[in-house]
């Protein structure tokens, strides 16, 4: 397809490596130089779109893929990049339409199928995702990637078929640890712990340092990790950030940031505060609270989520860091308000979190956080099958009191909706005494 531009391939590969390593400035210089010598090579503009997406500039990415497509109208990859850019812009229906058109024109081009299925699932339309993947399976009957995606999509509604699909994947790709872990979880749910343990052990033997494999292998053995590894949380939100707000606000009916913002205004009406937003995500607390008369600092482990939060133009600083590391690195008596909204679901034991938060709060400061509510049978801390932790009120109360924090409020709340069912939790406001 690009025979006349074969001489460009080494430099294009080098530029792609620079983008992958986040050396975007060097990549841009090299790409501009290549564009001057080969202005008619569509790959130059396609890689320019990759560079723009890496720099969180979807508008520039769309401009670049338009030039690539004009130079080669039959090449589908730029159209997929356009769908990626539209997703980043939050134009989900346009992105879906583009992916569907690609799937019709080039049914073997699987990245578009995967993106469309992801968009459907995130928007709560599992049936559409399943239909899309079944059509892709007919067009690609021996493609393990399609079987894996379909198994993920139907695992809750058709677990037996999902198991069969994952076994088929493993027959084609014996070292596919993701398929092993998915299959182990399904066998655990069916009560076949022997098969689940064997699959988890096999995956661990292949990838002993992979946090995803280590975590899920421990789960298969019946162990309860102290927290969800940050790498798993990052992967969860990497493709979720662009439509996170629509998903959680409209579909999951998530209202915690608004509720916390109201409580903060009530307690600090002038908003003369320094505020630390732990697990800030896309900045929903910032959107609900608005500008404050002090430093508004957000931290999150997901680069994609932080990029969305930057667009709020509310936060003074945003840091790409785990909440525990952020607290540990913060001086004592630094903030009047600390907020952790729906993020402790990824943290099991809360001893260190509450101790560090109490240290970082200024006298008379307030710590606000939410938890999924553990049942009596689940005890103080319990890792649910959803891979989210639940905590008991008594446990939280003990920790606050032992760290010199007074519980001003502990209020029952529906954290979010899931599968049409309410997820029950509670909101906490704990105050530091005036004396240091």
C-alpha positions in Angstrom: 0.0 0.0 0.0 2.9 2.4 0.7 5.6 1.0 -1.6 6.7 4.3 -2.9 7.3 5.5 0.7 9.2 2.4 2.0 12.3 4.6 2.7 10.3 6.4 5.4 9.6 3.2 7.5 12.7 3.4 9.8 12.0 7.0 10.7 8.3 6.4 11.2 9.1 3.5 13.5 11.5 5.7 15.5 8.8 8.5 15.8 6.3 5.9 17.0 8.8 4.8 19.7 9.3 8.4 20.8 5.5 8.8 21.2 5.2 5.6 23.1 8.0 6.7 25.5 6.2 10.1 25.8 9.0 12.1 24.3 6.5 14.1 22.4 8.6 17.2 21.7 11.3 15.2 19.9 8.7 13.2 18.1 7.0 16.4 16.8 10.3 17.8 15.5 11.1 14.6 13.7 7.6 14.3 12.3 7.7 17.9 11.0 11.0 17.2 9.3 9.6 14.1 7.6 6.5 15.9 6.5 8.6 18.4 4.6 10.5 15.6 2.7 7.4 13.3 2.2 4.3 15.4 2.3 2.3 12.8 0.4 2.9 9.8 2.7 -0.4 9.4 4.6 1.4 7.6 7.4 3.1 10.8 8.4 -0.3 12.3 9.2 -1.7 9.2 10.8 1.3 9.2 13.2 0.7 12.9 13.6 -2.8 11.9 14.9 -1.2 9.5 17.3 1.0 12.3 18.5 -1.9 14.7 18.9 -3.9 12.1 20.9 -0.9 11.5 23.1 -0.8 15.2 23.7 -4.6 15.2 24.5 -5.4 17.3 21.5 -8.2 15.5 19.7 -9.0 18.4 17.4 -5.5 18.3 16.0 -5.8 14.5 15.7 -9.0 14.9 13.6 -7.3 17.4 11.3 -4.3 15.0 10.8 -6.5 11.9 10.0 -8.5 14.0 7.5 -5.2 14.7 5.6 -4.2 11.0 5.8 -7.6 9.9 4.5 -7.5 12.4 1.7 -4.2 10.9 0.5 -5.4 7.3 0.8 -9.2 6.9 0.8 -9.1 3.1 1.2 -7.0 3.0 4.4 -9.3 2.4 7.4 -6.8 3.1 10.1 -7.2 6.9 10.0 -10.9 6.5 10.3 -10.4 4.5 13.5 -8.1 7.2 14.8 -10.9 9.7 14.1 -13.2 7.5 16.2 -10.7 7.6 19.0 -10.5 11.4 18.8 -14.2 11.7 18.8 -14.3 9.5 21.9 -11.9 11.8 23.7 -14.1 14.7 22.8 -17.1 12.9 24.3 -18.8 12.6 20.9 -19.7 9.0 21.5 -22.5 8.6 19.0 -20.3 9.9 16.2 -17.5 7.6 17.4 -19.9 4.6 17.4 -21.1 5.5 13.9 -17.6 5.7 12.6 -16.7 2.3 14.1 -19.8 0.7 12.7 -19.0 2.0 9.2 -15.5 0.7 9.5 -16.8 -2.7 10.7 -19.0 -2.9 7.6 -16.3 -1.8 5.2 -13.5 -3.9 6.8 -14.9 -6.5 9.1 -11.5 -7.9 9.9 -10.2 -4.6 11.3 -10.7 -5.5 14.9 -9.6 -2.3 16.7 -12.8 -0.6 15.6 -14.9 -3.5 16.7 -13.2 -3.4 20.1 -13.7 0.3 20.6 -17.4 0.1 19.5 -18.0 -2.8 21.9 -16.3 -0.8 24.7 -18.4 2.2 24.1 -21.6 0.2 24.0 -20.7 -1.5 27.3 -19.8 1.7 29.0 -23.0 3.3 27.9 -25.0 0.4 29.4 -26.0 -1.2 26.1 -24.6 -4.7 26.6 -27.0 -6.2 24.0 -25.7 -3.9 21.3 -22.1 -4.8 22.2 -23.0 -8.5 22.1 -24.7 -8.1 18.7 -21.7 -6.3 17.3 -19.2 -8.9 18.6 -21.3 -11.8 17.3 -21.3 -10.3 13.8 -17.5 -9.8 14.1 -17.2 -13.4 15.2 -18.9 -14.6 12.1 -16.5 -12.5 10.0 -13.5 -13.7 12.0 -14.3 -17.2 13.2 -10.8 -18.1 14.1 -9.8 -14.7 15.8 -9.1 -15.2 19.5 -9.4 -11.5 20.2 -13.1 -11.5 19.1 -13.9 -14.6 21.2 -12.2 -13.0 24.2 -14.2 -9.7 23.9 -17.4 -11.6 23.4 -16.7 -13.8 26.5 -16.1 -10.6 28.6 -19.4 -9.1 27.3 -21.6 -12.2 28.0 -19.9 -13.5 31.2 -22.7 -12.4 33.5 -25.6 -13.4 31.2 -24.2 -16.6 29.5 -21.4 -17.9 31.7 -21.3 -21.3 30.1 -20.9 -19.9 26.6 -18.2 -17.5 28.0 -16.3 -20.4 29.5 -16.4 -22.2 26.1 -15.2 -19.2 24.3 -12.3 -18.6 26.7 -11.3 -22.3 26.4 -11.2 -21.7 22.7 -9.0 -18.7 23.2 -6.6 -20.7 25.3 -6.4 -23.4 22.7 -5.2 -20.9 20.2 -3.1 -18.8 22.7 -2.0 -21.1 25.5 0.0 -18.2 27.2 -2.9 -15.7 27.3 -2.9 -14.9 31.0 -5.9 -12.5 30.7 -8.0 -15.4 29.3 -6.8 -17.6 32.1 -7.8 -15.1 34.8 -11.2 -14.5 33.3 -11.8 -18.2 33.1 -10.6 -18.7 36.6 -13.1 -16.1 37.8 -16.0 -17.8 36.0 -15.0 -21.2 37.4 -14.8 -19.7 40.9 -18.3 -18.3 40.5 -19.5 -21.8 39.5 -17.9 -23.4 42.6 -15.1 -25.2 40.6 -12.3 -24.0 42.8 -9.9 -26.7 41.6 -10.0 -25.6 38.0 -9.9 -21.9 39.1 -6.7 -22.6 41.2 -5.0 -24.4 38.3 -5.7 -21.6 35.9 -4.5 -18.9 38.3 -1.4 -20.9 39.1 -0.6 -21.3 35.4 -1.1 -17.6 34.8 1.2 -16.8 37.7 3.9 -19.1 36.4 3.8 -17.2 33.1 3.7 -13.7 34.5 4.9 -13.7 38.1 5.5 -10.0 38.2 2.2 -8.9 36.5 0.1 -7.1 39.1 -3.1 -8.0 37.4 -2.2 -11.7 37.5 -0.8 -11.6 41.0 -3.9 -9.9 42.3 -6.4 -12.2 40.6 -4.3 -15.3 41.5 -4.5 -14.3 45.2 -8.3 -13.9 44.8 -8.6 -17.4 43.3 -6.7 -18.7 46.4 -9.3 -17.1 48.6 -7.0 -14.4 49.8 -8.0 -10.8 50.3 -5.4 -8.2 49.1 -5.0 -5.0 51.1 -5.8 -2.9 48.0 -6.5 -3.0 44.3 -3.1 -2.4 42.6 -2.8 1.0 41.0 -2.0 -0.6 37.6 -5.4 -2.3 37.5 -7.2 0.9 38.4 -5.2 2.8 35.7 -6.1 0.1 33.1 -9.8 0.3 34.2 -10.0 4.0 33.5 -7.7 4.3 30.5 -10.5 3.9 28.0 -13.2 5.1 30.4 -12.2 8.7 31.0 -13.7 10.3 27.9 -17.2 9.1 28.7 -16.9 8.7 32.5 -19.1 11.7 33.3 -21.9 10.6 31.1 -21.7 7.0 32.4 -21.7 7.8 36.1 -24.0 10.8 36.1 -26.7 9.6 33.7 -26.5 5.8 33.9 -25.2 5.1 37.4 -26.9 8.2 38.9 -23.8 9.1 40.8 -24.3 12.2 43.0 -21.6 12.0 45.7 -19.6 15.0 44.4 -22.6 17.3 44.5 -23.5 16.1 48.0 -20.0 16.6 49.3 -19.8 20.0 47.6 -23.0 21.1 49.5 -21.6 19.9 52.8 -18.3 21.7 52.2 -20.1 25.0 51.4 -22.3 24.6 54.5 -19.3 24.2 56.8 -17.0 26.6 55.0 -19.3 29.2 53.4 -16.6 31.5 52.3 -14.6 28.6 50.8 -11.5 30.1 52.3 -9.8 26.7 52.3 -7.0 24.6 50.9 -8.6 21.4 49.5 -7.0 18.1 48.6 -9.2 16.0 46.3 -8.0 12.4 46.5 -9.0 10.2 43.5 -10.2 13.4 41.8 -11.0 11.5 38.6 -12.4 13.8 35.9 -12.9 16.6 38.4 -16.5 16.1 39.3 -16.0 17.6 42.8 -14.3 20.6 41.2 -17.2 21.0 38.8 -19.7 20.9 41.6 -17.8 23.1 44.0 -16.3 25.6 41.6 -13.4 27.9 42.5 -12.3 28.2 46.1 -10.3 30.9 47.9 -7.2 28.7 48.4 -5.4 25.9 46.7 -7.5 23.2 45.0 -5.3 20.2 44.5 -6.4 16.9 42.8 -4.6 13.6 42.6 -5.4 10.5 40.7 -3.6 7.4 39.3 -5.2 7.7 35.8 -3.5 10.0 33.3 -6.6 10.0 31.2 -8.8 11.0 34.1 -6.5 13.8 35.2 -6.4 15.1 31.6 -10.2 15.4 31.8 -10.0 17.2 35.2 -7.5 19.7 33.7 -10.3 20.9 31.4 -12.4 22.0 34.3 -10.0 24.9 34.9 -10.8 24.8 38.6 -7.8 22.9 40.1 -4.6 24.8 40.9 -2.5 21.6 40.7 -3.2 18.1 39.5 -0.8 15.2 40.3 -0.6 11.7 38.8 -0.1 9.7 42.0 -1.7 7.2 44.2 -3.7 8.7 47.1 -1.6 6.9 49.7 1.6 8.3 48.2 0.1 11.7 48.0 -0.8 11.8 51.7 2.6 10.4 52.7 4.4 13.1 50.8 2.3 16.0 52.2 3.4 18.1 55.2 1.4 18.1 58.4 -1.4 20.7 58.9 -1.6 21.5 55.2 -5.3 21.4 54.2 -8.5 22.6 55.7 -10.4 20.0 53.7 -9.6 16.5 52.3 -12.1 14.6 50.2 -12.0 11.0 49.0 -15.1 10.4 46.9 -15.9 6.8 45.9 -12.2 6.0 45.8 -11.8 4.0 49.0 -13.5 1.1 47.1 -10.0 0.4 45.9 -8.4 0.6 49.3 -9.0 -2.2 51.8 -7.5 -1.5 55.2 -8.0 2.2 56.0 -5.7 2.5 59.0 -2.9 4.3 57.1 -5.2 6.5 55.1 -7.1 7.9 58.1 -3.9 8.3 60.1 -2.2 10.3 57.3 -5.3 12.3 56.5 -5.5 13.3 60.2 -1.9 14.4 60.1 -2.3 16.4 56.9 -5.5 18.2 58.1 -5.1 21.6 59.8 -6.8 22.1 63.2 -10.5 22.3 62.8 -10.2 20.8 59.3 -12.6 18.3 57.8 -12.1 14.9 56.2 -14.9 13.9 53.9 -15.1 10.4 52.3 -17.5 7.7 51.2 -17.5 3.9 51.5 -19.6 1.1 50.2 -21.4 -0.3 53.2 -20.3 -3.7 54.4 -23.0 -6.1 55.6 -22.8 -7.7 59.0 -21.6 -10.9 57.4 -18.8 -9.1 55.5 -17.2 -7.7 58.6 -15.0 -4.6 58.8 -13.4 -4.8 55.4 -14.6 -7.1 52.5 -13.4 -7.4 48.9 -16.5 -8.1 46.8 -16.8 -10.0 43.6 -17.0 -6.6 41.8 -13.4 -6.1 42.9 -14.4 -3.2 45.2 -14.0 -3.0 48.9 -16.8 -2.5 51.4 -16.3 -1.1 54.9 -18.4 -1.1 58.0 -19.4 2.0 59.8 -18.1 0.7 63.2 -14.7 0.1 61.6 -14.5 3.7 60.2 -15.7 5.2 63.5 -13.0 3.3 65.5 -10.3 4.5 63.1 -11.4 8.1 63.2 -11.6 8.2 67.0 -8.2 6.5 67.4 -6.6 9.2 65.2 -8.2 12.2 67.0 -11.0 12.8 64.5 -14.5 13.5 65.7 -17.3 12.1 63.6 -19.5 15.0 62.8 -21.7 13.1 60.3 -22.1 9.6 59.0 -24.9 9.4 56.6 -26.4 6.5 54.6 -26.5 7.1 50.9 -26.9 5.3 47.6 -23.4 5.5 46.1 -24.5 4.6 42.6 -26.8 2.4 40.6 -25.5 -0.8 39.1 -27.5 -3.1 36.9 -30.6 -1.2 37.9 -29.9 -1.9 41.6 -28.8 0.6 44.3 -25.3 0.2 45.8 -25.6 1.2 49.4 -22.9 3.1 51.2 -22.3 6.0 53.6 -20.8 9.4 53.7 -18.5 10.6 56.5 -17.5 14.0 57.7 -14.7 13.7 60.4 -13.3 16.8 62.1 -9.9 17.5 63.6 -9.8 19.2 66.9 -8.8 22.9 67.1 -5.7 22.0 69.2 -2.7 20.9 67.3 
